[in-house]
Amino acid sequence: QVQLVESGGGLVQAGGSLGLSCATSGRTFGIYALAWFRQAPGKDQEFVAAITRGGANRFYADSVKGRFTISRDNAKNTVYLQMNSLKPEDTANYYCAASKDYSSGNLRLRDRYDYWGQGAQVTVSS
C-alpha cells in the first residue's frame, strides 16, 4: 500500500500564491505518475496536473496552465503543486494521487490512479 498526505492548503486572496505538498510513504517503489485533482463544492472532481517519474513529462488542465507548476522530488517521495495568480474559481479540495501503471495512456483520468490522499482545502477569496 501507498499512503499520501497533503499539506499546505489554506486561505489566500485572489492573485496570491499557495503551495501544496504531498508526501508519499509505504510501498512507494514503482510509482510512475503523481497527480493533483480537485473538487469544488457541488462539482465533479477534475484533473489539475500530473508528472511522470523522471519529471520529463508534465500535463496540466487548460484552466491552470501557465499559473500552476507540478514538480516532484523522488528522493523525498514528495510531489508539489505551486499555484500562482490564484482565482476564486480555484477554490476546492485538492487531492494528490499516485499511479504504478507504466502503460501508455491518459494521465488525466482519475481511474488511472490507485492511491489517493485525503485532500487539502484551498480557498481563494475575491
Backbone hydrogen bonds in HBPLUS format (Angstrom, degrees):
<---DONOR---> <-ACCEPTOR-->    atom                        ^
c    i                          cat <-CA-CA->   ^        H-A-AA   ^      H-
h    n   atom  resd res      DA  || num        DHA   H-A  angle D-A-AA Bond
n    s   type  num  typ     dist DA aas  dist angle  dist       angle   num
A0027-ARG N   A0001-GLN O   2.80 MM  26  5.54 169.0  1.81 156.9 154.3     1
A0003-GLN N   A0025-SER O   2.88 MM  22  5.18 166.0  1.90 139.7 144.5     2
A0025-SER N   A0003-GLN O   2.88 MM  22  5.18 144.6  2.01 145.7 152.5     3
A0005-VAL N   A0023-ALA O   2.99 MM  18  5.32 151.9  2.07 142.3 151.4     4
A0023-ALA N   A0005-VAL O   2.98 MM  18  5.32 154.1  2.05 148.6 142.8     5
A0007-SER N   A0021-SER O   2.83 MM  14  5.25 142.7  1.97 150.0 152.1     6
A0021-SER N   A0007-SER O   2.87 MM  14  5.25 162.3  1.90 152.3 155.2     7
A0010-GLY N   A0121-GLN O   2.95 MM 111  6.18 119.5  2.33 141.2 158.2     8
A0123-THR N   A0010-GLY O   2.89 MM 113  6.16 167.1  1.91 161.3 161.3     9
A0012-VAL N   A0123-THR O   2.92 MM 111  6.36 155.6  1.98 163.7 171.7    10
A0125-SER N   A0012-VAL O   2.88 MM 113  6.28 154.6  1.95 150.5 158.0    11
A0016-GLY N   A0013-GLN O   2.96 MM   3  5.56 153.2  2.03 142.2 144.9    12
A0014-ALA N   A0125-SER O   2.72 MM 111  5.65 136.2  1.91 170.3 167.5    13
A0015-GLY N   A0086-LEU O   2.70 MM  71  4.89 163.1  1.73 141.8 147.9    14
A0086-LEU N   A0016-GLY O   3.07 MM  70  5.55 176.7  2.07 155.4 155.4    15
A0018-LEU N   A0083-MET O   2.86 MM  65  5.24 152.7  1.94 147.1 155.8    16
A0083-MET N   A0018-LEU O   2.80 MM  65  5.24 160.9  1.83 161.8 167.8    17
A0020-LEU N   A0081-LEU O   2.85 MM  61  5.01 160.1  1.88 140.2 147.1    18
A0081-LEU N   A0020-LEU O   2.90 MM  61  5.01 152.2  1.97 141.6 142.3    19
A0022-CYS N   A0079-VAL O   2.82 MM  57  5.23 133.5  2.03 155.8 166.2    20
A0079-VAL N   A0022-CYS O   3.00 MM  57  5.23 156.9  2.05 141.2 147.0    21
A0024-THR N   A0077-ASN O   2.80 MM  53  5.43 165.7  1.82 172.6 177.4    22
A0028-THR N   A0026-GLY O   2.91 MM   2  5.58 133.5  2.13 105.7  91.8    23
A0031-ILE N   A0028-THR O   3.17 MM   3  5.81 153.0  2.24 143.0 139.0    24
A0032-TYR N   A0099-SER O   2.71 MM  67  5.72 156.2  1.77 151.1 159.6    25
A0053-ARG N   A0032-TYR O   2.76 MM  21  4.86  98.4  2.44 137.9 158.8    26
A0033-ALA N   A0099-SER O   3.21 MM  66  5.15 147.9  2.32 131.0 139.8    27
A0099-SER N   A0033-ALA O   2.86 MM  66  5.15 151.6  1.94 157.2 158.0    28
A0034-LEU N   A0051-ILE O   2.99 MM  17  5.50 161.4  2.03 158.2 163.1    29
A0051-ILE N   A0034-LEU O   2.83 MM  17  5.50 150.8  1.91 160.3 170.0    30
A0035-ALA N   A0097-ALA O   2.91 MM  62  5.17 156.3  1.97 147.1 150.5    31
A0097-ALA N   A0035-ALA O   2.89 MM  62  5.17 147.0  2.00 142.2 145.4    32
A0036-TRP N   A0049-ALA O   2.75 MM  13  5.27 157.2  1.80 155.6 159.0    33
A0048-VAL N   A0036-TRP O   2.88 MM  12  5.38 145.5  2.00 156.8 149.4    34
A0049-ALA N   A0036-TRP O   3.21 MM  13  5.27 157.7  2.26 136.2 140.2    35
A0037-PHE N   A0095-TYR O   2.80 MM  58  5.16 161.0  1.83 153.8 160.4    36
A0095-TYR N   A0037-PHE O   2.76 MM  58  5.16 163.0  1.79 144.1 150.2    37
A0038-ARG N   A0046-GLU O   2.86 MM   8  5.44 154.9  1.92 152.3 160.8    38
A0046-GLU N   A0038-ARG O   2.74 MM   8  5.44 163.2  1.77 160.1 165.0    39
A0039-GLN N   A0093-ASN O   2.93 MM  54  5.29 145.9  2.04 138.1 149.1    40
A0093-ASN N   A0039-GLN O   2.99 MM  54  5.29 170.6  2.00 133.7 134.5    41
A0043-LYS N   A0040-ALA O   3.01 MM   3  5.38 157.0  2.06 140.2 137.4    42
A0061-ALA N   A0048-VAL O   2.91 MM  13  5.14 151.3  2.00 146.8 141.5    43
A0050-ALA N   A0059-PHE O   2.92 MM   9  5.15 147.8  2.03 139.7 144.6    44
A0059-PHE N   A0050-ALA O   2.92 MM   9  5.15 158.3  1.97 145.6 149.0    45
A0052-THR N   A0057-ASN O   3.04 MM   5  5.56 156.2  2.10 156.1 162.0    46
A0055-GLY N   A0052-THR O   2.93 MM   3  5.24 144.4  2.06 109.7 121.2    47
A0064-VAL N   A0061-ALA O   3.06 MM   3  5.63 157.9  2.11 115.9 122.2    48
A0065-LYS N   A0061-ALA O   3.11 MM   4  6.15 128.9  2.38 151.1 165.6    49
A0067-ARG N   A0064-VAL O   2.92 MM   3  5.44 160.0  1.96 137.3 141.1    50
A0068-PHE N   A0064-VAL O   3.02 MM   4  5.60 154.8  2.09 162.6 161.7    51
A0084-ASN N   A0067-ARG O   2.99 MM  17  5.12 155.9  2.05 134.7 141.8    52
A0069-THR N   A0082-GLN O   2.83 MM  13  5.09 148.9  1.93 143.6 153.0    53
A0082-GLN N   A0069-THR O   2.85 MM  13  5.09 165.5  1.87 154.9 154.3    54
A0071-SER N   A0080-TYR O   3.19 MM   9  5.21 156.4  2.25 130.8 134.1    55
A0080-TYR N   A0071-SER O   2.76 MM   9  5.21 169.1  1.77 151.2 153.2    56
A0073-ASP N   A0078-THR O   2.82 MM   5  5.37 163.9  1.85 161.7 166.6    57
A0076-LYS N   A0073-ASP O   3.11 MM   3  5.41 132.5  2.35 103.1 115.0    58
A0077-ASN N   A0073-ASP O   2.87 MM   4  5.92 108.2  2.39 137.0 156.3    59
A0078-THR N   A0073-ASP O   3.15 MM   5  5.37 166.6  2.17 141.6 144.4    60
A0090-ASP N   A0087-LYS O   2.85 MM   3  5.39 163.7  1.88 119.9 125.1    61
A0091-THR N   A0088-PRO O   3.06 MM   3  5.64 165.1  2.09 117.0 121.1    62
A0092-ALA N   A0122-VAL O   2.97 MM  30  5.54 146.5  2.08 147.4 158.1    63
A0122-VAL N   A0092-ALA O   2.89 MM  30  5.54 165.3  1.91 163.2 168.0    64
A0094-TYR N   A0120-ALA O   2.77 MM  26  5.13 173.7  1.78 145.7 143.4    65
A0120-ALA N   A0094-TYR O   2.80 MM  26  5.13 141.2  1.95 134.2 146.8    66
A0117-GLY N   A0096-CYS O   2.99 MM  21  5.50 152.2  2.07 160.2 158.9    67
A0098-ALA N   A0115-TYR O   2.94 MM  17  5.20 152.4  2.01 139.7 146.1    68
A0114-ASP N   A0098-ALA O   2.94 MM  16  6.11 137.6  2.12 148.3 157.1    69
A0115-TYR N   A0098-ALA O   3.26 MM  17  5.20 163.7  2.29 147.6 149.5    70
A0109-LEU N   A0106-ASN O   3.45 MM   3  6.03 170.8  2.45 114.3 115.8    71
A0112-ARG N   A0109-LEU O   3.06 MM   3  5.63 161.5  2.10 115.9 121.9    72
A0113-TYR N   A0110-ARG O   3.12 MM   3  5.70 167.1  2.13 118.3 122.2    73
